[in-house]
Amino acid sequence: MMISRLLAAVLAALILIAPAAATDAELAKLARASGTPDIPGLKMVWLAPWGDVGNAKAWRNIIVHQTEGPAGSARGGAEMQTKNPTRRGVTLWVETDGTVYWAVAENLVPTHGDGANRNDNKYIDNKPTYRQVVRDNSIGVEFAGNYPDVTTGPTAAQVAAWKILVQILRARYGIPLDHVYAHNWIDYKDARYCEGCWLATLARTWEE
């Protein structure tokens, strides 16, 4: 049942993004901009505008998180993050309707991840990530809406936003596709579900 729901979400997402999607070249150009650019196919709320990309942290990884908050909670989480950038949280928050909140200046490091201490190879080969994929070199993206059931998958709108967002983040910071990680892949986390795993796996299936 979960698999069929997720497949339906992917198909719906592809339909959603097709009419408004920018070309790869257009996204690559936008990804190097400053300020609050309009990104085709993406509803971005800029709580922290981009600066000169040369002054950003040297982000080498993307970590996908899922928050145990209800639909509608992403904005509140993002606004609290903006007020206290280094609190436990992330740079970007994605609402169930696909709205993305850029909450933290890209030269600041929110507290996320727990030290890349996973070394059991349960989900991926952890040799390259053990004590290596940490908050100082990883930009975090939080997807809201898996409350009260933590196994609830992302919405079609979130998947559509994610497809564009991955391209933008990778192009802006030069992040390889295989450096997109789920929270559970790098840290011992909630045993009830694999946080971010489906979204990270999906991102890695998208072509270079």
C-alpha positions as CSV (number, residue, x, y, z in Angstrom):
1,M,0.0,0.0,0.0
2,M,2.8,2.4,0.9
3,I,4.7,1.6,-2.3
4,S,1.6,2.2,-4.5
5,R,1.0,5.6,-2.7
6,L,4.6,6.7,-3.3
7,L,4.5,5.6,-6.9
8,A,1.3,7.6,-7.3
9,A,3.0,10.6,-5.7
10,V,5.9,10.4,-8.2
11,L,3.6,10.2,-11.2
12,A,1.5,13.1,-10.0
13,A,4.6,15.1,-9.2
14,L,6.0,14.6,-12.8
15,I,2.7,15.9,-14.1
16,L,2.8,18.9,-11.8
17,I,6.3,20.0,-12.7
18,A,6.2,19.4,-16.4
19,P,4.5,22.6,-17.6
20,A,6.6,25.1,-15.6
21,A,9.9,23.3,-15.4
22,A,13.0,25.3,-16.5
23,T,15.7,23.8,-18.7
24,D,18.9,22.5,-17.1
25,A,20.8,25.5,-18.4
26,E,18.2,28.0,-17.0
27,L,18.3,26.3,-13.6
28,A,22.1,26.3,-13.6
29,K,22.2,30.0,-14.3
30,L,19.6,30.7,-11.6
31,A,21.5,28.6,-9.2
32,R,24.4,31.0,-9.2
33,A,22.3,34.1,-8.6
34,S,22.0,36.3,-5.5
35,G,19.0,37.7,-3.8
36,T,15.6,36.1,-4.1
37,P,15.3,34.7,-7.7
38,D,12.1,33.3,-9.1
39,I,12.7,29.6,-9.8
40,P,10.2,28.2,-12.4
41,G,8.1,25.4,-10.9
42,L,9.1,26.2,-7.4
43,K,7.2,28.3,-4.8
44,M,10.1,29.6,-2.7
45,V,9.6,31.8,0.4
46,W,12.8,33.6,1.0
47,L,13.2,34.2,4.8
48,A,17.0,34.4,4.2
49,P,18.0,35.6,0.7
50,W,21.0,34.2,-1.2
51,G,24.2,36.2,-1.0
52,D,27.3,35.8,-3.2
53,V,27.7,32.0,-3.7
54,G,31.4,32.4,-3.2
55,N,30.7,33.4,0.5
56,A,28.5,30.3,1.2
57,K,29.7,27.4,3.3
58,A,31.4,24.7,1.2
59,W,28.4,22.4,1.2
60,R,29.4,19.0,0.0
61,N,26.3,17.0,0.9
62,I,22.5,17.2,1.1
63,I,20.8,15.5,4.1
64,V,17.1,14.8,3.8
65,H,15.0,15.0,7.0
66,Q,11.4,14.5,7.8
67,T,9.9,16.3,10.8
68,E,7.2,14.9,13.0
69,G,5.0,17.8,12.5
70,P,1.5,18.1,10.9
71,A,0.7,19.6,7.6
72,G,1.2,23.4,7.8
73,S,4.1,23.2,10.3
74,A,6.9,24.0,7.9
75,R,6.4,27.7,8.0
76,G,6.5,27.9,11.8
77,G,9.6,25.7,11.9
78,A,11.3,27.8,9.3
79,E,10.4,31.1,11.0
80,M,11.9,29.8,14.3
81,Q,15.0,28.7,12.4
82,T,15.4,32.2,10.9
83,K,15.2,33.8,14.4
84,N,17.8,31.3,15.8
85,P,19.7,29.9,12.8
86,T,22.0,27.6,14.7
87,R,19.2,25.9,16.6
88,R,18.4,22.2,15.9
89,G,16.9,22.3,12.5
90,V,17.8,22.9,8.8
91,T,18.3,25.5,6.1
92,L,15.3,24.6,4.0
93,W,11.8,23.5,5.0
94,V,9.3,21.9,2.6
95,E,5.5,22.1,3.3
96,T,3.0,19.5,2.2
97,D,1.7,21.9,-0.5
98,G,5.3,22.1,-2.0
99,T,6.1,25.5,-0.6
100,V,9.8,25.8,0.2
101,Y,11.1,28.1,2.9
102,W,14.7,29.1,2.7
103,A,15.2,29.9,6.4
104,V,18.9,30.3,7.0
105,A,21.7,32.3,5.3
106,E,23.9,29.9,3.4
107,N,27.0,30.8,5.3
108,L,25.5,29.7,8.7
109,V,25.2,26.1,10.0
110,P,22.1,24.9,11.7
111,T,22.4,22.0,14.2
112,H,21.3,18.8,12.3
113,G,22.6,15.3,12.0
114,D,24.1,13.6,15.0
115,G,27.7,13.1,14.0
116,A,27.5,10.6,11.1
117,N,27.9,7.8,13.6
118,R,26.1,5.1,11.7
119,N,28.6,2.3,10.8
120,D,26.4,-0.8,10.4
121,N,25.9,-0.6,6.6
122,K,22.2,-1.3,7.1
123,Y,21.1,1.0,4.3
124,I,24.2,2.1,2.5
125,D,28.0,1.5,2.7
126,N,28.9,3.8,5.6
127,K,32.6,3.8,5.1
128,P,32.5,7.1,3.1
129,T,30.0,8.7,5.5
130,Y,31.2,7.6,8.9
131,R,32.1,10.8,10.8
132,Q,32.4,12.5,7.4
133,V,28.9,13.7,6.5
134,V,28.3,16.2,9.2
135,R,26.4,19.4,9.7
136,D,29.4,21.6,8.9
137,N,29.5,20.3,5.3
138,S,25.9,19.2,4.7
139,I,22.9,21.4,3.9
140,G,19.7,20.1,5.4
141,V,16.2,19.9,3.9
142,E,13.2,19.1,6.2
143,F,9.9,17.8,4.8
144,A,6.9,18.4,7.1
145,G,3.8,16.4,7.4
146,N,4.5,12.9,8.8
147,Y,2.4,13.4,12.0
148,P,0.7,11.5,13.6
149,D,2.0,8.6,11.5
150,V,5.7,8.8,11.0
151,T,5.6,6.4,8.1
152,T,3.5,8.7,6.0
153,G,5.2,9.4,2.7
154,P,5.7,12.8,1.1
155,T,3.0,14.4,-0.9
156,A,3.0,14.8,-4.7
157,A,3.6,18.5,-4.3
158,Q,6.6,17.8,-2.1
159,V,8.1,15.4,-4.6
160,A,7.6,17.9,-7.4
161,A,9.4,20.6,-5.3
162,W,12.2,18.2,-4.3
163,K,13.0,17.3,-8.0
164,I,13.7,21.0,-8.7
165,L,15.3,21.7,-5.4
166,V,17.8,18.9,-5.8
167,Q,18.9,20.4,-9.1
168,I,19.2,23.9,-7.7
169,L,21.2,22.8,-4.6
170,R,23.5,20.6,-6.6
171,A,24.2,23.2,-9.3
172,R,24.7,26.0,-6.7
173,Y,27.2,24.1,-4.5
174,G,28.6,21.5,-6.9
175,I,27.2,18.6,-5.0
176,P,27.4,15.2,-6.7
177,L,24.2,13.1,-7.0
178,D,25.6,10.4,-4.8
179,H,26.1,12.9,-2.0
180,V,22.3,13.1,-1.3
181,Y,21.8,11.3,1.9
182,A,18.8,10.4,4.1
183,H,19.2,11.2,7.8
184,N,18.9,7.5,8.7
185,W,21.6,6.6,6.3
186,I,24.2,8.5,8.3
187,D,23.0,8.5,11.9
188,Y,21.2,6.0,14.2
189,K,17.7,7.5,14.2
190,D,14.1,6.6,14.9
191,A,13.7,2.8,14.6
192,R,10.0,3.2,13.5
193,Y,10.9,4.3,10.0
194,C,13.7,5.3,7.8
195,E,13.8,9.1,7.9
196,G,14.3,10.6,4.5
197,C,15.3,7.3,2.8
198,W,12.6,7.2,0.1
199,L,13.2,10.9,-0.9
200,A,17.0,10.4,-1.0
201,T,16.7,7.2,-3.0
202,L,14.4,8.9,-5.4
203,A,16.8,11.8,-5.9
204,R,19.6,9.5,-6.7
205,T,17.5,8.0,-9.6
206,W,17.3,11.3,-11.3
207,E,19.8,11.7,-14.1
208,E,22.9,13.8,-13.8
